Amino acid sequence: MQVLLKRWPLLLVAVLAAGMLLLLSCGGEEEKKEGTPGATAKATTGPKTGDTTGVTDTEIKIATLLPMSNSAAAAWGVPLSRGMKAYYDYTNDNGGIYGREINFIVADSQYTGPVASEAARKLVEQDKIFALQGSLGTAAHSAVWKYLEEKGVPDMFILTGNTKWTVPIARTRFAFLVDYITEGRILGKYIADNFDGKKLGILAQNDDFGKEGEQGLKMGLEDENATMEIVVEYYDETQNDVTAQTQRLKNANVDVIGFYGMPLQTASLLKTARETLSWDVPVVITGVDAVEVVARLAGYSNIEGVISVVFGHQAFETDIPGIAKHHEIMAKYAPDVTPDNLTMVGASISEAMVNNLRQAGPDLTRESFLDSAESVCKFVCSTCIVPSNTSPTDHRPSEMEVYVRATGTTAETFKWEPFGEPFGFESTKECVTPTPPPGYEQQPE
């Protein structure tokens, strides 16, 4: 998910005041006891072999790098960070990780490369973090990924679907979102199944994000042997208004639109189509935008019927124990934040980190942690729909998604309603659940 560099302070204030957003991934074994992420076995105090930067007998220092100010993307960064921290606060109150507490640091990237680079250097060289998690934005993370790799810092669960993070594999780096090409193929299948023989209009951000999404959409059509005429329009990443591109797609008489862009441009597309052009064209959008805030920006009546994808349950599904637990955790540790898909994504990243830390065992090093991160097998977090698998040759935990449809025309009734079965392209088809280390099952009740 992504380079949105323009400020939009009034919109951002409105968005943040309304309460935040997004979609998911993982952290929890099938036999794991609900609500008991820590372990009571104490960390050993003897000498360890390996890199223990950021680890003491009492704490593990973990950071995130998110847009927290000076960008409309802070509408993502703020709720993501609160979900992450709330889950760690919950973990610390339940015994921590083998007696160690998570010391969680939130750094502000402002969604730009130069600021992200400066912040990352401080985290690594001054704060001496053990690992970084959930860095958001292609431009911001492009400024730090090689530096983190050179320093040996685990670069976990990157919140952008660019394929370069995992092609080729780097020992220290793991994606979190379904990559844009794979997701595009999933969305392309939906378009092929429902609009074969029609004309497809693709509107994409003119960068790696949009181009990989476009590539995936076309691959999805090829997978299904669909025959469709395709018209492509691009917009610059700093351009919030896509009225002209939407008008050109209407003039080209497209029958369906596939969109790879950011929330502000999604809103512009839908408002232009529905309100300005009175055009009820079907729209299929990237999962980046399958969040509540996009509906608020676009208008609930304008987004109704739009198709997207998610890989986790939705915040409104409180009948699911994991979702109810997330609401409970947020109410206790972040009572000023409304639980939504974004806070769930943040919490699920921390939950996945906790799972890997626990599997790494009491004698924690970066090496043992990365061994754990490369051996995830059928791991379904408390709010997830599909399992996560990894291996030394597969650093993409999530490669399957579920289709969702925007329903409801008011804030009270709006939902991203799941339909159909999970679909995707899992790389690790066979795996073996790793043997738990000593103390793993000694969890507080």
Secondary structure, DSSP 4 states (H G I P E B T S, - for coil): --------HHHHHHHHHH-----------TTPPTT-----SPPP-S--SS--TTB-SSEEEEEEEE--SSSTTHHHHHHHHHHHHHHHHHHHHTTTBTTBEEEEEEEE-TTSHHHHHHHHHIIIIIS--SEEE--B-HHHHHTTHHHHHHHT--EEEEBS--GGGTSS--TTEEE-SPPHHHHHHHHHHHHHHHHTTSEEEEEEESSHHHHHHHHHHHHHHHHTT---EEEEEEE-TT----HHHHHHHHHTT-SEEEEE--HHHHHHHHHIIIIIS-----EEE-GGG-SHHHHHHH-HHHHTT-EEEESB--TT-TTSHHHHHHHHHHHHH-TTS---HHHHHHHHHHHHHHHHHHHH-SS--HHHHHHHHTT--SB--TTBSS-B--BTTB--S--EEEEEEEE-SSTTT-EEEEEEEEEE--S-----PPPPPTTTT----
